[in-house]
Amino acid sequence: MAYKAIIAGASGLIGSNLLTILLQHPEYDEILVLTRRQLPVEHKKLIQAVIDFNDLDRYSNLINGHALFCALGTTQKQTPDRNQYRQIDHDYPVKLAQLAAKNSVKQYHLVSAIGANAQSSNFYLKTKGEAETDIKSAGVESTYIYQPSFLEGDRDQPRLGEKIAKVVFTVFNPLLLGGFKKYKSIKAGTVARAMLNQSLTVNKGVFVYTTDKIKQLA
């Protein structure tokens, strides 16, 4: 059976890895990318829809197929305005889940973060947690939430803090054992591979995976 996938956030670290492997995978014959600007990628399977995420209802007819993968996200440095930050990390993912449910998309895959908690005093973790809560109740038949720790990968704009974190995790990863395994760093490509693998399963319900489980699924 050939599937259609939808990706929101295909220009990001995980999203770009996911796009690459989906384009190469025989189970998927159509990949629709929802994007703010055209991506420098061409492929016979690829369709790019340049959209306004502030008006997602306008594109409801596009939200159909087997699985919607949401890898949208920003940073406080890129988006210092908290209202805009919440739009990207909460409002857009939740609205996409609601449209997916409305249009009978079978699966919704969300990239969240380790420590996401709607009750957290940390704005970043609280926003992620609230997004998870609202997406769980959106009504998609199969909802997968991935909570990776520090992501390893080649970014378009390397950040000093991330370079330092990479060195730190290289030292401490071997020391994170037992219940602390979920805090180990993880390659963006590993998260993308786990998302692909889970999209080829038939499981109904809500599933949440931290780094240690994501590595097993990949």
JORALIN-V59233 format. One record per residue. SS is DSSP state (H for helix, E for strand, C for the rest). PHI is phi in whole degrees, -180 to 180 (NA if undefined). PSI is psi in degrees with one decimal (none if undefined). Layout:
# JORALIN-V59233
SS:PHI:PSI
SS:PHI:PSI
This chain:
# JORALIN-V59233
C:NA:133.7
C:-96:135.8
E:-111:159.1
E:-109:133.3
E:-117:148.4
E:-120:132.9
E:-122:128.3
E:-113:122.5
C:98:31.1
C:-74:-9.8
C:-90:-9.4
C:-83:-177.1
H:-64:-51.5
H:-76:-43.9
H:-59:-39.8
H:-69:-37.1
H:-65:-42.3
H:-64:-43.0
H:-59:-44.4
H:-60:-47.0
H:-75:-30.2
H:-69:-39.4
H:-64:-28.2
H:-89:-13.0
C:-88:131.5
C:-68:-20.5
C:-74:-16.1
E:-113:125.7
E:-112:-4.7
E:-146:127.5
E:-122:113.6
E:-100:124.1
E:-106:124.9
E:-94:118.9
E:-145:155.6
C:-78:-30.4
C:-144:152.8
C:-58:134.1
C:-89:147.5
C:-80:54.3
C:-133:135.2
C:-130:135.7
C:-163:146.8
C:-63:-24.0
C:-86:-15.6
E:-91:131.6
E:-123:129.1
E:-110:127.9
E:-115:109.5
E:-83:115.0
C:-129:169.2
C:-102:108.4
H:-66:-15.4
H:-79:-6.4
H:-135:53.2
H:-64:-29.4
H:-57:-30.5
H:-63:-24.7
H:-110:19.7
H:-54:-35.2
H:-66:-17.7
H:-81:-22.5
C:-84:80.3
C:-149:158.4
C:131:-161.7
C:-84:-47.5
E:-144:140.0
E:-112:124.0
E:-107:120.1
E:-111:109.4
C:-119:30.5
C:-70:147.1
C:175:159.7
C:-142:-174.0
C:-127:161.3
C:-67:-26.5
C:-72:-43.1
C:-71:-35.8
C:-132:80.1
C:-69:-24.8
C:-73:118.9
H:-67:-29.3
H:-67:-43.7
H:-67:-39.0
H:-60:-45.0
H:-66:-36.2
H:-56:-47.8
H:-73:-42.5
H:-90:-17.0
H:-123:-60.3
H:-62:-47.5
H:-65:-49.2
H:-59:-40.1
H:-67:-44.9
H:-62:-40.8
H:-62:-39.0
H:-65:-40.2
H:-66:-40.3
H:-69:-36.7
H:-62:-43.7
H:-65:-43.2
H:-60:-37.1
C:-99:13.4
C:62:33.2
C:-67:132.6
C:-71:-37.1
E:-133:147.0
E:-131:126.0
E:-118:120.1
E:-114:130.9
E:-89:113.7
C:-111:-136.1
C:-158:150.7
C:-60:135.2
C:89:0.2
C:-56:129.8
C:-159:118.1
C:-62:-19.0
C:-98:2.1
C:-67:150.1
C:-85:-10.5
C:-85:123.9
H:-58:-43.9
H:-61:-51.7
H:-69:-34.3
H:-65:-44.5
H:-63:-44.4
H:-62:-42.7
H:-64:-41.2
H:-67:-36.5
H:-63:-44.8
H:-58:-47.3
H:-59:-46.6
H:-71:-33.5
H:-71:-36.6
H:-59:-32.1
C:-95:5.8
C:-71:-28.1
C:103:12.1
C:-71:138.7
C:-56:-43.8
E:-129:117.1
E:-119:123.0
E:-116:127.4
E:-120:125.7
E:-110:126.9
E:-118:73.8
C:-73:156.4
C:-86:-147.5
C:-58:129.2
E:-93:131.7
E:-100:139.3
C:163:168.4
C:-87:115.5
C:-99:153.1
C:-63:-36.0
C:-127:86.2
C:-57:141.5
C:-115:141.5
H:-58:-45.0
H:-60:-36.6
H:-72:-34.3
H:-64:-40.9
H:-67:-43.5
H:-61:-37.8
H:-61:-41.6
H:-65:-43.2
H:-62:-45.8
H:-67:-31.8
H:-60:-36.0
H:-78:-43.9
H:-92:-17.9
H:-51:-46.0
H:-65:-18.4
H:-90:-11.4
C:-88:99.5
C:-120:167.7
H:58:-128.5
H:-68:-9.9
H:-92:-3.8
H:-59:-29.9
H:-67:-12.6
H:-95:-0.4
C:-67:152.4
C:-69:162.1
E:-148:143.0
E:-73:140.3
H:-59:-37.2
H:-64:-30.5
H:-68:-41.2
H:-63:-44.7
H:-61:-41.1
H:-65:-40.0
H:-64:-40.0
H:-63:-44.9
H:-59:-50.0
H:-58:-43.4
H:-68:-28.9
H:-69:-15.8
C:-98:6.0
C:-99:166.7
C:-120:88.9
C:-130:131.5
C:-105:136.7
E:130:-164.4
E:-115:130.6
E:-130:130.8
E:-121:127.6
E:-125:126.1
E:-91:176.1
H:-51:-45.9
H:-61:-40.4
H:-73:-38.2
H:-58:-42.4
H:-63:-36.5
H:-68:-39.9
H:-69:-26.5
C:-78:none
